[in-house]
Amino acid sequence: MYHEMEPMNRSKKSKEKGSQADSAFNRLRQEGDDAHTKGDFQQALDCYRKALIKDPDSAVIWNNLGLTFKELGREDKAIKCYYKALELEPNYPASWYNTGELLYEMDEFEDALYCFNTVGSLDADLARNIAHKRQECKQKIADGNKEVVPPDAPTRV
């Protein structure tokens, strides 16, 4: 999920930025979004990091930075960025979703389910779209995260 809109209740500090700073921030965010879309993840990282200098309280930038780190295979940094976005904006469905996706990929199904359930409580439309994710987590948890052995695999005696 890629979320370009700033959450409704940006921090007071963010709202008080001057129009020139907002313009630079918006330009850097757009350049980061464009680079990410084109697959130029290093350029996206550079833009998002510069945007954070302008507004370190932007949950959107932290979320997008997390998405970019995930694309680069840096799940450790991605999860920290998602958590920072959620610290700044606890009701930000995109960050809850992205956190859940990453946790799911890391086989952390119970934590992923918590994230997906939180998305469901925040955004009814998104909840309908991710119902299958919640069901998959429940199934993985019920299965005990057991590894499936192919039928033609050798058995131990």
ROPAKE-228053 format. One line per 8 residues: number of its first residue (from 0); for each residue z, y, x of N, C-alpha, C, O. Coordinates in Angstrom, 1 decimal, padded with zeros to 4 digits, always signed. Each point is the difference from the previous one (the first is absolute). Layout:
NUM = Z:Y:X:Z:Y:X:Z:Y:X:Z:Y:X; ... .
! end
This chain:
0 = +000.0:-001.2:+000.9:+000.0:+001.2:-000.9:+000.0:+001.2:+000.9:+000.7:+000.1:+001.0; -001.5:+000.9:-001.4:+000.0:+001.2:+000.8:+000.3:+001.2:-001.0:-000.7:+000.1:-001.0; +001.6:+000.7:+001.4:+000.5:+001.0:-001.0:-000.1:+001.3:+000.7:+000.7:+000.4:+000.9; -001.6:+000.5:-001.4:-000.3:+001.3:+000.6:+000.8:+001.1:-000.7:+000.0:+001.1:+000.6; +000.5:-001.3:-001.8:+000.7:+001.0:-000.7:+001.5:+000.1:+000.5:+000.6:-001.0:+000.2; -000.1:+002.2:-000.1:+001.4:+000.3:+000.3:+000.8:-000.4:-001.2:-000.3:+000.4:-001.1; +001.4:-001.1:+001.3:+000.9:-000.2:-001.2:+000.4:+001.3:-000.7:+000.0:+001.0:+000.6; +000.3:-001.2:-001.9:+000.3:+001.2:-000.8:+001.2:+000.9:+000.6:-000.1:+001.2:-000.1 .
8 = +001.1:-001.9:+000.5:+001.2:+000.8:+000.5:+000.1:+000.0:+001.5:+000.9:-000.6:+000.6; -001.8:+001.4:+000.0:+000.0:+000.2:+001.5:+001.4:+000.6:+000.3:+000.5:+000.7:-000.9; -000.1:-000.8:+002.1:+001.3:+000.6:+000.4:-000.1:+001.5:-000.1:-001.1:+000.6:+000.1; +002.3:+000.0:-000.3:+000.1:+001.5:+000.0:-000.6:+000.5:+001.3:-000.7:+001.0:-000.1; +001.0:-001.6:+001.2:-000.5:+000.5:+001.3:-001.5:+000.0:+000.0:-000.6:+001.0:+000.4; +000.0:-002.1:-000.9:-001.5:-000.1:-000.1:-000.6:+001.1:-000.9:-001.0:+000.6:+000.4; +001.7:-000.3:-001.5:-000.6:+001.0:-000.9:+000.1:+001.4:+000.5:-000.9:+000.8:-000.4; +001.8:-000.6:+001.3:+000.1:+001.4:+000.5:-000.9:+000.3:+001.2:+000.1:+001.1:+000.6 .
16 = -000.9:-002.0:-000.2:-000.9:+000.2:+001.1:-001.0:+001.1:-000.3:-000.3:+000.2:-001.2; -000.1:+000.6:+002.2:-000.9:+001.1:-000.3:-001.4:-000.5:-000.3:-000.3:-001.2:+000.4; -000.6:+002.0:-001.0:-001.3:-000.5:-000.3:-000.8:-000.3:+001.2:-000.9:-000.9:-000.1; +001.1:+001.5:+001.2:-000.8:-000.3:+001.2:+000.4:-001.4:+000.5:-000.8:-000.8:+000.4; +002.1:+000.5:-000.4:+000.5:-001.3:+000.4:-000.5:-001.0:-001.0:-000.4:-001.1:+000.5; +000.4:+001.4:-001.8:-000.5:-001.0:-001.0:-001.4:-000.3:+000.3:-000.5:-001.1:-000.1; -000.3:+002.1:+000.4:-001.4:-000.1:+000.3:-000.3:-001.0:+001.2:-000.8:-000.8:-000.1; +001.6:+001.1:+001.1:-000.2:-000.9:+001.2:+000.5:-001.4:-000.3:-000.7:-001.0:+000.4 .
24 = +001.8:+000.9:-001.1:+000.5:-001.4:-000.4:-001.1:-000.7:-000.9:-000.3:-001.1:+000.3; -000.2:+001.8:-001.3:-001.0:-000.6:-000.9:-001.3:-000.4:+000.8:-000.6:-001.1:-000.3; +000.2:+001.9:+001.2:-001.2:-000.3:+000.9:+000.3:-001.3:+000.8:-000.8:-000.9:+000.0; +002.0:+000.9:+000.6:+000.3:-001.2:+000.9:+000.1:-001.2:-000.9:-000.4:-001.1:+000.4; +001.0:+001.2:-001.6:+000.1:-001.2:-000.9:-001.4:-000.4:-000.4:-000.2:-001.3:+000.0; -000.6:+002.2:-000.3:-001.4:-000.4:-000.4:-000.8:-000.6:+001.1:-000.7:-001.0:-000.2; +000.9:+001.5:+001.4:-000.7:-000.6:+001.2:+000.6:-001.4:+000.3:-000.8:-000.9:+000.3; +002.1:+000.8:-000.5:+000.5:-001.4:+000.2:-000.5:-001.0:-001.1:-000.3:-001.1:+000.4 .
32 = +000.3:+001.6:-001.6:-000.5:-000.9:-001.1:-001.5:-000.4:+000.3:-000.4:-001.1:-000.2; -000.4:+002.1:+000.6:-001.4:-000.2:+000.3:-000.2:-001.0:+001.1:-000.8:-001.0:-000.1; +001.6:+001.2:+001.2:-000.1:-000.9:+001.1:+000.5:-001.4:-000.4:-000.6:-001.0:+000.4; +001.6:+000.9:-001.2:+000.5:-001.3:-000.4:-001.1:-000.7:-000.8:-000.2:-001.2:+000.2; -000.4:+001.9:-001.1:-001.1:-000.6:-000.9:-001.1:-000.5:+000.9:-000.6:-001.0:-000.4; +000.3:+001.7:+001.4:-001.1:-000.4:+000.9:+000.4:-001.1:+001.0:-000.9:-000.5:+000.7; +002.2:+000.1:-000.7:+000.4:-001.0:+000.9:+000.4:+000.5:+001.4:+000.2:-000.8:+000.9; -000.2:+002.1:-000.7:+000.4:+000.6:+001.3:+001.5:+000.2:-000.1:+000.5:+001.1:-000.2 .
40 = +000.3:-002.2:+000.4:+001.4:+000.1:-000.2:+000.7:+000.8:+001.1:+001.1:+000.6:-000.3; -001.6:-000.6:+001.5:+000.7:+000.8:+001.0:-000.1:+001.5:-000.3:+001.0:+000.7:+000.1; -002.2:-000.3:-000.6:-000.1:+001.4:-000.4:+000.9:+000.3:-001.2:+000.6:+001.1:-000.1; -000.5:-002.0:-000.9:+000.9:+000.1:-001.1:+001.4:+000.2:+000.4:+000.7:+000.9:-000.4; -000.2:-001.7:+001.4:+001.3:+000.1:+000.5:+000.2:+001.4:+000.6:+001.1:+000.6:-000.3; -002.0:-000.2:+001.1:+000.1:+001.4:+000.6:+000.2:+001.1:-001.0:+000.8:+000.8:+000.1; -001.7:-000.9:-001.2:+000.1:+001.0:-001.0:+001.3:+000.0:-000.8:+000.6:+001.0:-000.2; -000.2:-002.2:-000.2:+001.3:-000.2:-000.7:+001.2:+000.5:+000.8:+000.9:+000.6:-000.5 .
48 = -001.0:-000.9:+001.8:+001.2:+000.4:+000.8:+000.0:+001.5:+000.1:+001.1:+000.6:+000.0; -002.2:+000.0:+000.1:-000.1:+001.5:+000.1:+000.5:+000.6:-001.4:+000.6:+001.0:+000.0; -001.0:-001.7:-001.1:+000.4:+000.5:-001.3:+001.5:-000.1:-000.1:+000.7:+000.9:-000.7; -000.1:-001.9:+001.3:+001.5:-000.2:-000.1:+000.7:+001.2:+000.7:+001.1:+000.3:-000.3; -001.7:+000.2:+001.3:+000.5:+001.2:+000.7:+000.1:+001.1:-000.9:+001.0:+000.8:+000.0; -002.0:-000.6:-000.8:-000.1:+001.1:-001.0:+001.0:-000.3:-001.2:+000.6:+001.0:-000.5; -000.4:-002.2:+000.1:+000.9:-000.4:-001.1:+000.5:-001.4:+000.2:-000.5:-001.0:-000.5; +001.6:+000.9:+001.2:+000.6:-001.3:+000.3:+000.6:-000.6:-001.2:+000.5:-001.2:+000.0 .
56 = -000.4:+001.9:-001.1:+000.5:-000.6:-001.3:-001.0:-000.4:-001.0:+000.3:-000.2:-001.2; -001.5:-000.1:+001.7:-001.1:-000.4:-000.9:+000.0:-001.5:-000.1:-000.4:-000.7:+000.9; +000.8:+000.2:-002.1:+000.0:-001.4:-000.2:-001.4:-000.6:+000.0:-000.2:-001.1:+000.4; -000.8:+001.9:-000.8:-001.4:-000.4:+000.0:-000.4:-000.3:+001.4:-000.7:-001.0:+000.3; +001.0:+001.9:+000.6:-000.5:-000.2:+001.4:+000.7:-001.2:+000.6:-000.6:-000.8:+000.7; +001.9:+000.6:-000.9:+000.7:-001.1:+000.5:-000.6:-001.3:-000.6:-000.2:-001.0:+000.8; -000.1:+001.0:-002.1:-000.6:-001.2:-000.6:-001.4:-000.3:+000.7:-000.3:-001.1:+000.3; -000.5:+002.2:-000.2:-001.4:-000.2:+000.6:+000.1:-000.4:+001.4:-000.8:-000.8:+000.5 .
64 = +001.8:+001.3:+000.2:+000.2:-000.4:+001.4:+000.4:-001.5:+000.1:-000.5:-000.7:+000.8; +001.3:+000.3:-001.8:+000.3:-001.5:-000.1:-001.2:-000.8:-000.2:-000.2:-001.1:+000.6; -000.7:+001.5:-001.5:-001.2:-000.7:-000.3:-000.9:-000.1:+001.2:-000.6:-001.0:+000.3; +000.6:+002.1:+000.5:-000.9:+000.0:+001.2:+000.6:-000.9:+001.1:-000.7:-000.8:+000.6; +002.0:+000.8:-000.4:+000.6:-000.9:+000.9:-000.2:-001.5:-000.4:-000.3:-000.8:+000.8; +000.3:+000.6:-002.1:-000.2:-001.4:-000.5:-001.4:-000.4:+000.3:-000.3:-001.2:+000.5; -000.7:+002.1:-000.6:-001.4:-000.4:+000.3:-000.1:-000.3:+001.5:-000.9:-000.7:+000.4; +001.7:+001.3:+000.4:+000.0:-000.2:+001.5:+000.8:-001.2:+000.4:+000.1:-000.3:+001.2 .
72 = +000.5:-000.4:-002.2:+000.8:-001.2:+000.3:+001.4:+000.3:+000.5:+000.6:-000.8:+000.6; -000.2:+002.0:-000.8:+001.4:+000.5:+000.4:+000.9:+000.0:-001.2:+000.5:+001.0:-000.4; -000.2:-002.2:-000.1:+000.8:-000.2:-001.2:+001.4:+000.6:+000.2:+000.6:+000.5:-000.9; -000.1:-000.6:+002.2:+001.4:+000.5:+000.3:+000.0:+001.5:-000.3:+001.0:+000.6:-000.5; -002.0:+000.1:+000.9:-000.1:+001.5:-000.2:-000.3:+000.3:-001.4:+000.5:+001.0:-000.6; -001.4:-001.8:+000.0:-000.4:+000.2:-001.4:+001.2:+000.0:-000.9:+000.2:+000.9:-000.9; +000.7:-001.9:+001.0:+001.1:-000.2:-000.9:+001.0:+001.2:+000.2:+000.6:+000.5:-001.0; -000.4:+000.0:+002.2:+000.8:+001.2:+000.2:-000.5:+001.2:-000.7:+000.8:+000.8:-000.5 .
80 = -002.1:-000.6:+000.6:-000.6:+001.1:-000.7:+000.1:-000.1:-001.5:+000.3:+001.0:-000.7; -000.5:-002.2:+000.1:+000.2:-000.2:-001.4:+001.5:+000.3:-000.4:+000.2:+000.7:-001.0; +000.7:-001.2:+001.8:+001.4:+000.3:-000.3:+000.3:+001.5:+000.1:+000.8:+000.5:-000.8; -001.4:+000.2:+001.7:+000.3:+001.4:+000.1:-000.6:+000.7:-001.2:+000.6:+001.0:-000.5; -001.8:-001.4:+000.0:-000.6:+000.6:-001.2:+001.0:-000.2:-001.2:+000.2:+000.9:-000.8; +000.4:-002.1:+000.7:+000.9:-000.3:-001.1:+001.3:+000.8:+000.2:+000.6:+000.3:-001.0; -000.2:-000.1:+002.2:+001.2:+000.8:+000.2:-000.2:+001.4:-000.5:+000.9:+000.6:-000.6; -002.1:-000.1:+000.8:-000.3:+001.4:-000.4:-000.3:+000.1:-001.5:+000.3:+001.0:-000.6 .
88 = -001.0:-002.1:+000.1:-000.4:+000.0:-001.4:+000.3:-001.3:-000.6:-000.9:-000.9:-000.1; +002.1:+000.6:-000.4:+000.4:-001.3:-000.5:-000.8:-000.5:-001.2:+000.0:-001.2:-000.3; -000.7:+002.1:-000.4:-000.7:-000.4:-001.2:-001.5:+000.1:+000.2:-000.8:+000.3:-000.9; +000.4:-000.6:+002.1:-001.5:+000.1:+000.4:-000.6:-001.4:-000.1:+000.1:-000.8:+001.0; -000.8:+000.5:-002.1:-000.5:-001.4:-000.2:-000.9:-000.5:+001.1:+000.1:-001.2:+000.3; -000.9:+002.0:+000.3:-001.0:-000.4:+001.0:+000.8:-000.6:+001.2:-000.4:-001.0:+000.6; +001.5:+001.7:-000.2:+000.7:-000.5:+001.1:+000.8:-001.3:-000.3:+000.1:-000.9:+000.8; +000.4:+000.8:-002.0:+000.6:-001.3:-000.4:-001.0:-001.1:+000.0:+000.2:-001.1:+000.5 .
96 = -001.4:+001.4:-001.0:-001.1:-001.0:-000.1:-000.4:-000.4:+001.5:+000.0:-001.2:+000.3; -000.2:+002.1:+000.5:-000.4:-000.3:+001.4:+001.0:-000.7:+000.8:-000.3:-000.9:+000.7; +001.6:+001.2:-001.0:+001.1:-000.7:+000.7:+000.0:-001.4:-000.5:+000.2:-001.0:+000.8; -000.4:+000.8:-002.1:+000.0:-001.4:-000.6:-001.2:-000.8:+000.6:+000.2:-001.2:+000.3; -001.3:+001.8:-000.2:-001.2:-000.7:+000.5:+000.3:-000.5:+001.5:-000.2:-001.1:+000.3; +000.8:+002.0:+000.5:+000.2:-000.4:+001.4:+001.1:-001.0:+000.0:-000.1:-001.0:+000.8; +001.2:+001.1:-001.5:+001.0:-001.0:+000.0:-000.5:-001.3:-000.5:+000.4:-001.1:+000.5; -001.3:+001.1:-001.5:-000.6:-001.3:-000.5:-000.8:-000.6:+001.2:+000.1:-001.2:+000.2 .
104 = -000.9:+002.0:+000.5:-000.8:-000.6:+001.1:+000.9:-000.5:+001.1:-000.4:-000.9:+000.8; +001.7:+001.4:-000.7:+000.9:-000.5:+001.0:+000.9:-001.1:-000.5:+001.0:-000.4:+000.6; -001.4:-000.2:-001.8:+000.7:-001.1:-000.6:+001.4:+000.4:-000.5:+000.9:-000.9:+000.0; -000.6:+002.2:-000.2:+001.3:+000.4:-000.5:-000.2:+000.2:-001.5:+000.0:+001.1:-000.5; -000.1:-002.2:-000.2:-000.3:+000.0:-001.4:+001.0:+000.6:-001.0:-000.3:+000.7:-000.9; +001.6:-000.9:+001.2:+001.0:+000.6:-000.8:+000.0:+001.5:+000.1:+000.2:+000.7:-001.0; -000.3:-000.2:+002.2:-000.1:+001.5:+000.2:-001.2:+000.6:-000.6:+000.0:+001.0:-000.6; -001.1:-001.8:+000.8:-001.3:+000.5:-000.6:+000.1:+000.1:-001.5:-000.5:+000.9:-000.6 .
112 = +001.1:-001.9:+000.0:+000.2:-000.1:-001.5:+000.8:+001.3:-000.4:-000.3:+000.6:-001.0; +001.4:-000.3:+001.7:+000.8:+001.1:-000.3:-000.9:+001.3:+000.0:+000.1:+000.8:-000.9; -001.0:-000.7:+001.9:-000.8:+001.2:+000.1:-001.0:+000.0:-001.2:-000.2:+001.1:-000.6; -000.4:-002.2:+000.3:-001.0:+000.0:-001.1:+000.7:+000.2:-001.4:-000.5:+000.7:-000.8; +001.7:-001.2:+000.7:+000.8:+000.3:-001.2:+000.3:+001.5:-000.1:+000.0:+000.6:-001.1; +000.3:+000.0:+002.2:+000.3:+001.5:+000.0:-001.3:+000.7:-000.4:+000.1:+001.0:-000.8; -001.2:-001.4:+001.3:-001.3:+000.6:-000.4:-000.1:+000.0:-001.5:-000.4:+001.0:-000.7; +000.7:-002.2:+000.2:-000.1:-000.2:-001.5:+000.9:+000.9:-000.8:-000.4:+000.4:-001.1 .
120 = +001.5:-000.1:+001.6:+000.9:+000.9:-000.7:-000.4:+001.5:+000.1:+000.5:+000.8:-000.7; -001.3:-000.5:+001.7:-000.4:+001.4:+000.2:-001.4:+000.4:-000.6:-000.2:+001.1:-000.3; -000.7:-002.1:+000.2:-001.3:+000.3:-000.4:-000.6:-001.2:-000.9:-000.3:-001.0:+000.6; +000.3:+001.2:-001.9:-000.4:-001.1:-000.9:-001.4:-000.5:+000.3:-000.3:-001.2:-000.1; -000.6:+002.2:+000.3:-001.4:-000.4:+000.3:-000.1:-000.9:+001.2:-000.7:-001.0:+000.0; +001.3:+001.5:+001.1:+000.0:-000.8:+001.2:+000.7:-001.3:-000.2:-000.4:-001.0:+000.6; +001.4:+000.9:-001.4:+000.8:-001.2:-000.2:-001.0:-001.1:-000.6:+000.1:-001.1:+000.4; -000.9:+001.5:-001.3:-001.0:-000.9:-000.6:-001.0:-000.5:+001.0:-000.3:-001.2:+000.0 .
128 = -000.1:+002.1:+000.9:-000.9:-000.4:+001.1:+000.6:-000.9:+001.0:-000.8:-000.8:+000.7; +002.1:+000.8:-000.5:+000.6:-000.9:+001.0:+000.8:-001.1:-000.5:+000.7:-000.7:+000.7; -000.9:+000.4:-002.0:+000.8:-001.1:-000.6:-000.2:-001.3:+000.8:+000.9:-000.8:+000.1; -002.2:+000.6:+000.3:-000.3:-001.2:+000.8:+000.8:-000.1:+001.3:+000.4:-001.1:+000.4; -000.2:+002.2:+000.2:+000.8:+000.1:+001.3:+001.4:-000.5:-000.3:+000.6:-000.7:+000.8; +000.0:+001.2:-001.9:+001.4:-000.3:-000.3:+000.1:-001.5:-000.3:+000.9:-000.7:+000.5; -001.9:+000.1:-001.2:+000.0:-001.4:-000.3:-000.2:-000.8:+001.3:+000.7:-001.0:+000.1; -001.6:+001.4:+000.8:-000.1:-000.7:+001.3:+001.3:+000.0:+000.8:+000.3:-001.1:+000.5 .
136 = +000.4:+002.2:-000.5:+001.3:+000.0:+000.7:+001.0:-001.0:-000.6:+000.6:-000.7:+000.6; -000.6:+000.8:-002.0:+000.9:-001.0:-000.7:-000.3:-001.4:+000.4:+000.9:-000.8:+000.1; -002.2:+000.5:-000.1:-000.4:-001.4:+000.3:+000.4:-000.4:+001.4:+000.4:-001.1:+000.3; -000.7:+002.0:+000.7:+000.4:-000.2:+001.4:+001.5:-000.3:+000.1:+000.4:-000.8:+000.8; +000.4:+001.6:-001.5:+001.4:-000.1:+000.1:+000.4:-001.3:-000.6:+000.8:-000.8:+000.5; -001.4:+000.4:-001.7:+000.3:-001.3:-000.6:-000.3:-001.2:+000.8:+000.6:-001.0:+000.0; -001.7:+001.2:+000.8:-000.5:-001.1:+000.8:+000.8:-000.1:+001.3:-000.1:-000.9:+000.8; +001.0:+001.8:-000.6:+000.9:+000.0:+001.2:-000.8:+000.4:+001.2:+000.5:-000.4:+001.1 .
144 = -001.6:+001.1:-001.2:-000.8:+000.4:+001.1:-000.4:-001.3:+000.8:-000.2:+000.1:+001.2; +000.0:-001.2:-001.8:-000.4:-001.2:+000.6:-001.4:+000.1:+000.5:-000.9:+000.6:-000.6; +000.7:-001.1:+001.8:-001.4:-000.1:+000.5:-000.7:-001.1:-000.6:+000.5:-001.1:-000.1; -001.7:+001.3:-000.4:-000.8:-001.0:-000.6:-000.7:-000.8:+001.0:-000.7:+000.6:+000.9; +000.8:-001.9:-000.9:-000.7:-000.9:+000.9:-001.2:-000.5:-000.6:+000.0:-000.5:-001.1; -001.2:+000.7:+001.8:-001.2:-000.5:-000.6:+000.0:-001.5:-000.1:+000.7:-000.7:+000.7; -001.4:+000.1:-001.8:+000.1:-001.4:-000.3:-000.5:-000.9:+001.2:+000.5:-001.1:+000.1; -001.3:+001.6:+000.8:-000.6:-000.8:+001.0:+000.8:+000.2:+001.3:-000.4:-000.5:+001.1 .
152 = +001.5:+001.2:-001.1:+000.9:+000.2:+001.2:+000.7:-001.3:+000.3:+000.4:-000.7:-000.9; -000.3:+000.4:+002.2:+000.7:-001.2:+000.4:+001.5:+000.1:-000.4:+000.6:+001.1:+000.1; +000.0:-002.2:-000.5:+001.4:+000.0:-000.4:+000.8:-000.6:+001.2:-000.5:-000.8:+000.8; +001.8:+001.2:-000.8:+000.9:-000.5:+001.0:+000.6:-001.3:-000.5:+000.2:-000.2:-001.2; +000.0:-000.7:+002.1:+000.6:-001.3:-000.3:+001.4:+000.0:+000.5:+000.7:-001.0:-000.2 .
! end
